[in-house]
Amino acid sequence: MAFESLSERLSAAFKRLRGKGKLTEADVKEAMREVRLVLLGADVNVKVVKAFVAAVTERATGAEVLESLTPAQQVIKIVNEELVKLMGGESTKLKIASAPPTVVMMVGLQGSGKTTNTAKLAGMYARQQNKRPLLAACDVYRPAAVDQLKVVGEGVGVPVYAEPGETDVVEIAKRAVAHAKKHGNDMVFLDTAGRLHVDEALMDELRRLKEAVSPTEILLVVDAMTGQDAVNVAKSFDELLDITGIVMSKMDGDTRGGAALSVKHITGKPIKFVGTGEKLSDIEVFHPDRMASRILGMGDMLTLIEKAQQTFDEKKAQEMEQKLRAQKFDLNDFLEQMRQMKQMGGVEQLAAMMPGVKASALKDAEFDEKALARVEAIITSMTPKERAHPEILGASRKRRVAAGAGVKVEDVNRLLRQFEQIVTLTKQLGGLAKGKRRGAIRFPF
């Protein structure tokens, strides 16, 4: 999980501050020395660390903080604000062309996740903004690059423009834009070629492509896992192409966070999107304030709410609420909630957005996405009557269900116990909710 080590080490540094009722200037400077080491250990650029620590120290050693009744909280608040500033201050949206199509040129090195994230981004705009994007295959060098783009394009429901056998990338791009205009595609995402390193041939081709199609945006995809290398790559691409923004891929990995914290300060260009997982829906708008909150262990409830709004059907949610109030929640409903949770990104991603949930606690819990698949297999092996009335599941029925799901009877019993606990909880909450305003409760189990 991104920022795991950074978040835990920063929490440890601030814990010592919270243990002191009154802070001195020496206390703050000692804490900042520790923060400096934590950031350097997270592969944050040295110049960035120096500027960040100086800004926080200057603000945190003022009389307003040291004489405060809650000085430790004031220091953490300052750290949060400076982290937000460091990562760009606010989210930056894609510029949409006044006359369609909006042309987005996607660039990056091989292995950065460029092709996949190009499709993810096109799918995101189709799904959330009702756009009609077109993916253009402009990588004529890498074997199977066109086939890969077609596969991911199909996965997000976005058409692909390709010219197998054509080697003139500039002509492919120009004809792709013309095709988009003719067929009503209001966005064109150009999936360009990458190299193993920044070289003259790659940059010359990308410059010619830029001159030919005048892209509305040039987005660089960088691998967050590569730390300082990602920052150096971003600097090189920006100097040669004047990129408009960055897509940080693989932010779900065990990255130390250095790239995300350094790249805006070094290049002056904002991170616009982050890839958060392997699924083609796992891409988010980058919000500096929300990311700072995650880093400091405060969770990210706004993103969690947005994921829920995108996933949950309002009519179904109201029907579910009525069932909960009437205490008619059965295994069919339980399965429906499980499927919706999977669509939101899985247990670990959701739990990581909850305030106060530590990365180490998630590791100890050992969330297993395969467990969700087992639950689904068990419930779908039951008859409609058994799902509606699980109390009728005797020993022979359980053996049949276990065999059908390819699990042990113990797994079936475990699921039924969990379901009983949820039913008990909903009864208790149902009692508390009586008389309250309709639509106030949602249970994304």
Salt bridges, closest charged atoms under 4 A:
GLU4 OE2 - LYS363 NZ 2.95
GLU25 OE2 - LYS29 NZ 3.22
ASP27 OD1 - LYS20 NZ 2.87
GLU34 OE2 - ARG16 NH2 1.94
ASP43 OD2 - ARG256 NH2 3.63
GLU81 OE1 - ARG59 NH2 2.52
GLU81 OE2 - LYS77 NZ 2.78
GLU82 OE2 - ARG59 NH1 3.01
GLU82 OE2 - LYS85 NZ 3.39
ASP139 OD2 - ARG142 NE 3.59
GLU163 OE1 - ARG175 NH2 2.79
GLU166 OE1 - ARG175 NH2 3.10
GLU171 OE2 - LYS174 NZ 3.47
GLU171 OE1 - ARG175 NH1 3.56
ASP191 OD1 - LYS114 NZ 3.20
ASP199 OD2 - ARG195 NE 3.63
ASP204 OD2 - ARG208 NE 3.59
GLU217 OE2 - LYS272 NZ 2.84
ASP223 OD2 - LYS250 NZ 3.15
ASP238 OD1 - LYS269 NZ 2.61
ASP242 OD1 - LYS269 NZ 2.66
GLU284 OE1 - ARG294 NH2 3.28
GLU284 OE2 - LYS307 NZ 3.82
ASP300 OD2 - ARG294 NH2 2.97
GLU306 OE2 - ARG290 NH2 2.86
GLU314 OE2 - ARG442 NH2 3.07
GLU321 OE2 - ARG325 NH2 2.89
GLU321 OE1 - ARG442 NH1 3.09
ASP333 OD1 - LYS323 NZ 2.84
GLU336 OE2 - LYS316 NZ 3.51
ASP368 OD2 - ARG374 NH2 3.85
GLU376 OE2 - ARG339 NE 2.99
GLU376 OE1 - LYS342 NZ 3.39
GLU386 OE2 - ARG397 NH1 2.74
GLU386 OE1 - ARG400 NH2 2.71
GLU391 OE2 - HIS389 ND1 3.42
ASP411 OD1 - ARG414 NH1 2.80
